[in-house]
């Protein structure tokens, strides 16, 4: 009985993780970074952002679609 309860809890946990990954659209992307500029900025450029890096983020669409909360 304890094993059955443990398996049920593990199953619920894994299904919850899968649901969260689906909502975050993690599986719909083939990479984590949009391009090499995005990769470089994420590793060392974020410490000293500039107007140029801000312009690149908007032109290249690094951060995806903006979602407005109601």
Backbone as a chain_set.jsonl record, in Angstrom:
{"seq": "XXXXXXXXXXXXXXXXXXXXXXXXXXXXXXXXXXXXXXXXXXXXXXXXXXXXXXXXXXXXXXXXXXXXXX", "coords": {"N": [[0.826, -1.193, 0.0], [1.975, 1.21, 0.76], [3.882, 1.532, -1.219], [2.264, 1.887, -3.428], [1.021, 4.31, -2.848], [3.282, 5.97, -2.811], [4.102, 5.736, -5.514], [1.889, 6.931, -6.737], [2.107, 9.575, -5.759], [4.582, 10.309, -6.884], [3.912, 10.127, -9.589], [1.943, 12.158, -9.777], [3.545, 14.366, -9.156], [5.389, 14.364, -11.331], [3.621, 14.762, -13.475], [2.727, 17.302, -12.878], [5.109, 18.759, -13.171], [5.499, 18.421, -15.912], [3.301, 19.788, -16.923], [3.884, 22.409, -16.123], [6.216, 22.845, -17.624], [5.142, 22.748, -20.175], [3.431, 25.006, -20.172], [5.326, 27.008, -19.938], [6.416, 26.982, -22.403], [8.793, 25.721, -22.943], [9.522, 23.406, -24.381], [9.019, 24.113, -26.981], [11.071, 25.488, -28.117], [14.151, 25.355, -29.87], [16.62, 26.108, -28.99], [18.22, 27.785, -26.211], [19.029, 30.382, -26.429], [18.488, 33.213, -28.517], [20.304, 34.06, -30.543], [23.876, 34.403, -31.286], [24.638, 36.922, -30.28], [22.774, 37.324, -28.257], [23.498, 35.202, -26.578], [26.158, 35.984, -25.814], [25.594, 38.396, -24.484], [24.041, 37.435, -22.354], [25.884, 35.987, -20.886], [28.112, 37.673, -20.198], [27.604, 40.367, -20.793], [25.434, 41.441, -19.462], [26.156, 42.64, -17.115], [27.046, 45.194, -17.583], [24.997, 46.848, -19.099], [24.185, 48.555, -22.135], [23.083, 51.3, -24.245], [23.244, 50.35, -26.808], [23.098, 47.544, -26.478], [20.518, 47.361, -25.498], [19.095, 48.225, -27.706], [19.704, 46.126, -29.483], [18.37, 44.004, -28.215], [15.7, 44.648, -28.642], [15.518, 44.826, -31.462], [16.271, 42.255, -32.313], [14.582, 40.608, -30.957], [14.995, 39.171, -28.466], [13.725, 38.529, -26.04], [11.228, 37.486, -26.429], [7.606, 37.453, -26.676], [5.888, 40.173, -25.305], [4.017, 40.099, -22.374], [1.138, 41.332, -20.958], [-0.072, 41.927, -17.751], [-3.291, 41.674, -16.284]], "CA": [[0.0, 0.0, 0.0], [2.862, 2.367, 0.821], [4.506, 1.671, -2.536], [1.236, 2.411, -4.328], [0.885, 5.733, -2.515], [4.5, 6.622, -3.275], [4.02, 5.803, -6.976], [0.87, 7.92, -7.054], [2.682, 10.899, -5.496], [5.611, 10.56, -7.905], [3.171, 10.366, -10.832], [1.354, 13.502, -9.706], [4.651, 15.325, -9.221], [5.894, 14.41, -12.701], [2.625, 15.371, -14.353], [2.761, 18.741, -12.577], [6.306, 19.32, -13.807], [5.248, 18.429, -17.352], [2.349, 20.861, -17.19], [4.597, 23.682, -16.012], [7.118, 22.965, -18.778], [4.309, 23.056, -21.345], [2.984, 26.39, -20.053], [6.465, 27.899, -20.141], [6.799, 26.812, -23.807], [10.18, 25.261, -22.963], [9.727, 22.376, -25.4], [8.796, 24.654, -28.322], [12.28, 26.177, -28.567], [15.254, 24.445, -30.125], [17.778, 26.586, -28.24], [17.893, 28.685, -25.117], [19.363, 31.744, -26.837], [18.004, 33.585, -29.845], [21.462, 34.057, -31.448], [25.142, 34.538, -30.557], [24.632, 38.193, -29.532], [21.998, 37.067, -27.049], [24.344, 34.34, -25.751], [27.25, 36.791, -25.24], [25.023, 39.33, -23.517], [23.575, 36.691, -21.184], [27.014, 35.503, -20.088], [28.953, 38.705, -19.591], [27.183, 41.721, -21.122], [24.357, 41.919, -18.591], [26.705, 43.395, -15.988], [27.182, 46.587, -18.021], [24.149, 47.054, -20.272], [24.341, 49.843, -22.802], [21.995, 51.625, -25.156], [23.4, 49.457, -27.956], [22.569, 46.22, -26.138], [19.062, 47.512, -25.401], [18.608, 48.301, -29.082], [19.801, 44.771, -30.035], [17.32, 43.161, -27.637], [14.434, 44.967, -29.282], [15.59, 44.518, -32.889], [16.417, 40.828, -32.541], [13.515, 39.893, -30.253], [15.583, 38.203, -27.536], [12.941, 38.197, -24.859], [9.92, 36.915, -26.78], [6.409, 38.304, -26.742], [5.593, 40.835, -24.044], [2.706, 39.73, -21.835], [0.661, 42.336, -20.002], [-0.972, 41.388, -16.72], [-4.53, 42.462, -16.124]], "C": [[0.87, 1.255, 0.0], [3.527, 2.618, -0.532], [3.526, 2.282, -3.535], [1.047, 3.91, -4.098], [2.1, 6.518, -2.996], [4.503, 6.779, -4.797], [2.996, 6.834, -7.436], [1.412, 9.333, -6.864], [3.748, 11.267, -6.525], [4.946, 10.863, -9.249], [2.55, 11.746, -10.875], [2.427, 14.579, -9.814], [5.153, 15.48, -10.652], [4.895, 15.033, -13.67], [2.543, 16.876, -14.108], [3.951, 19.419, -13.212], [6.122, 19.419, -15.315], [4.305, 19.547, -17.743], [3.042, 22.221, -17.124], [5.547, 23.897, -17.186], [6.329, 23.307, -20.037], [3.859, 24.508, -21.317], [4.121, 27.376, -20.297], [6.968, 27.867, -21.578], [8.255, 26.376, -23.953], [10.435, 24.305, -24.114], [9.545, 22.896, -26.82], [10.03, 25.343, -28.897], [13.4, 25.17, -28.787], [16.525, 24.862, -29.397], [17.32, 27.51, -27.123], [18.102, 30.143, -25.515], [18.918, 31.998, -28.267], [19.122, 33.534, -30.888], [22.725, 34.271, -30.612], [25.237, 35.847, -29.78], [23.885, 38.025, -28.211], [22.808, 36.219, -26.062], [25.442, 35.148, -25.054], [26.722, 37.757, -24.191], [24.621, 38.617, -22.229], [24.718, 36.22, -20.296], [27.856, 36.608, -19.472], [28.51, 40.134, -19.882], [26.144, 42.302, -20.192], [24.87, 42.77, -17.436], [26.836, 44.879, -16.309], [26.323, 46.827, -19.26], [24.331, 48.461, -20.839], [23.115, 50.103, -23.668], [22.032, 50.709, -26.381], [22.821, 48.081, -27.667], [21.051, 46.266, -26.008], [18.443, 47.533, -26.795], [18.63, 46.908, -29.732], [18.676, 43.882, -29.506], [15.992, 43.393, -28.333], [14.425, 44.585, -30.752], [15.57, 43.012, -33.147], [15.383, 39.981, -31.794], [14.014, 38.837, -29.29], [14.608, 37.706, -26.502], [11.532, 37.73, -25.182], [8.809, 37.947, -26.79], [6.135, 38.877, -25.36], [4.169, 40.499, -23.62], [2.328, 40.764, -20.797], [-0.304, 41.675, -19.015], [-2.177, 42.294, -16.595], [-4.669, 42.96, -14.74]], "O": [[0.554, 2.24, -0.668], [3.711, 3.764, -0.942], [3.909, 3.091, -4.38], [0.928, 4.681, -5.051], [1.956, 7.617, -3.531], [4.866, 7.837, -5.311], [3.221, 7.535, -8.423], [1.201, 10.196, -7.716], [3.807, 12.409, -6.982], [5.38, 11.766, -9.965], [2.621, 12.431, -11.896], [2.232, 15.59, -10.49], [5.325, 16.6, -11.133], [5.288, 15.755, -14.586], [2.313, 17.641, -15.044], [3.833, 20.527, -13.735], [6.545, 20.399, -15.928], [4.488, 20.185, -18.781], [2.811, 23.081, -17.974], [5.667, 25.015, -17.688], [6.802, 24.075, -20.874], [3.902, 25.18, -22.348], [3.889, 28.47, -20.812], [7.854, 28.642, -21.938], [8.879, 26.637, -24.981], [11.478, 24.393, -24.762], [9.88, 22.196, -27.775], [10.021, 25.743, -30.061], [13.579, 24.246, -27.994], [17.421, 24.038, -29.208], [16.174, 27.958, -27.099], [17.43, 31.035, -24.997], [18.968, 31.108, -29.116], [18.918, 33.025, -31.991], [22.662, 34.315, -29.383], [25.86, 35.88, -28.719], [24.32, 38.528, -27.175], [22.806, 36.484, -24.86], [25.637, 35.017, -23.845], [27.327, 37.921, -23.132], [24.838, 39.14, -21.136], [24.544, 36.069, -19.087], [28.276, 36.485, -18.322], [29.022, 41.053, -19.242], [25.98, 43.521, -20.13], [24.11, 43.536, -16.843], [26.749, 45.723, -15.417], [26.858, 46.994, -20.356], [24.594, 49.418, -20.111], [22.235, 49.254, -23.809], [20.991, 50.34, -26.923], [22.13, 47.508, -28.51], [20.371, 45.306, -26.371], [17.395, 46.93, -27.03], [17.695, 46.543, -30.445], [18.096, 43.098, -30.256], [15.244, 42.449, -28.587], [13.422, 44.069, -31.245], [14.927, 42.548, -34.089], [15.324, 38.766, -31.984], [13.509, 37.715, -29.293], [14.67, 36.537, -26.122], [10.715, 37.593, -24.272], [9.048, 39.15, -26.897], [6.148, 38.152, -24.365], [3.234, 40.602, -24.413], [3.091, 41.044, -19.873], [-1.226, 40.96, -19.407], [-2.094, 43.509, -16.775], [-5.646, 43.639, -14.424]]}, "num_chains": 1, "name": "protein.A"}
